[in-house]
Amino acid sequence: VEAATRQMSKLPFYHDFGSKAHAPLIDLAEKLVQMAPVPMSKAYFTNSGSEANDTAIKIIWYRSNALGQPARKKIISRKRGYHGVT
């Protein structure tokens, strides 16, 4: 509880959309990029599982369009698969 309280007193509370960020987020992103097993230059954070899935799907669709494969839109999932809360 004490460790969480210390961290919460330092961590600003606002979203990181629209090119906004804060020091703990930047530090974490830099550490994750360095730890990645493949060369990476970016880390992208979301607020929930459903937002993460939505963003991943949009990035994949964008890639397909950019590669001239606009028909690649099918998503395969598990029936009743959990995807987040929002």
C-alpha positions in Angstrom: 0.0 0.0 0.0 2.8 2.4 0.9 4.6 1.7 -2.5 1.4 2.3 -4.4 0.7 5.5 -2.5 4.1 6.9 -3.2 3.8 6.1 -6.9 0.3 7.5 -7.2 1.5 10.8 -5.6 4.1 11.1 -8.4 2.0 9.9 -11.4 0.0 12.7 -13.1 -3.5 11.7 -14.1 -4.4 12.5 -17.7 -4.6 10.6 -20.9 -1.7 10.4 -23.3 -3.7 11.1 -26.5 -3.1 14.1 -28.7 0.7 14.0 -28.2 0.5 14.4 -24.4 2.8 12.5 -22.0 4.3 12.6 -18.6 7.7 11.6 -17.3 6.8 8.1 -15.8 5.1 7.2 -19.1 8.1 8.3 -21.2 10.5 6.4 -18.9 8.4 3.2 -19.2 8.1 3.5 -22.9 11.9 3.9 -23.3 12.5 0.9 -21.1 10.0 -1.3 -22.9 11.5 -0.4 -26.3 15.0 -1.3 -25.1 13.8 -4.7 -23.7 11.8 -5.7 -26.8 13.2 -8.8 -28.6 12.9 -7.1 -32.0 14.0 -3.6 -33.0 11.3 -1.2 -32.1 11.0 2.6 -32.0 7.6 3.1 -30.3 5.5 1.9 -27.4 1.8 2.6 -27.5 -0.3 2.6 -24.3 -4.1 2.2 -24.0 -6.5 2.4 -21.0 -8.2 -1.0 -21.3 -8.3 -4.3 -23.1 -11.1 -3.3 -25.4 -9.3 -0.1 -26.4 -6.1 -2.1 -27.0 -7.9 -4.5 -29.2 -9.7 -1.7 -31.1 -6.4 0.1 -31.7 -4.6 -3.1 -32.8 -7.4 -3.9 -35.3 -7.3 -0.4 -36.7 -3.5 -0.5 -37.1 -3.7 -3.9 -38.9 -6.4 -2.6 -41.2 -4.3 0.5 -41.9 -1.3 -1.7 -42.8 -3.4 -3.8 -45.1 -4.7 -0.7 -46.9 -1.1 0.7 -47.2 0.1 -2.6 -48.7 -2.7 -2.5 -51.3 -4.7 -5.3 -49.7 -7.9 -3.4 -48.6 -10.0 -6.7 -48.6 -8.0 -8.0 -45.7 -10.4 -7.1 -42.9 -11.5 -10.4 -41.5 -11.1 -10.8 -37.7 -11.0 -14.4 -36.3 -11.9 -14.6 -32.6 -13.2 -17.0 -30.0 -16.9 -17.2 -29.4 -17.7 -15.2 -26.3 -14.1 -14.1 -26.1 -13.4 -11.5 -23.4 -12.0 -8.3 -24.8 -12.2 -5.6 -22.1 -14.8 -3.5 -20.3 -15.3 -0.3 -22.3 
